Amino acid sequence: MEKHWIKLFATPNPIEAEIIKQMLEAHEVPAVIINKQDSSYRFGQIELYVHQSNESLARELLADSDYRANEEG
């Protein structure tokens, strides 16, 4: 992954990760999902990254959402 991207969120649920990504992008915060789950057994995490220049806004948006329990950092 390119430099200056920060892991914002991790979850085992791919749908949850996609919902958060869409919410961020609706607020013009580009986000990238990296699936680190094992493809056979579905253990591991799906990680969501944002560029460090958008980290503050992304964390605010995440804090205002219902996903505070899985927030990284």
Secondary structure, 3 states (H helix, E strand, C coil): CCCCEEEEEEECCHHHHHHHHHHHHHCCCCEEEEECCCCCCCCCCEEEEEEHHHHHHHHHHHHHCCCHHHECC
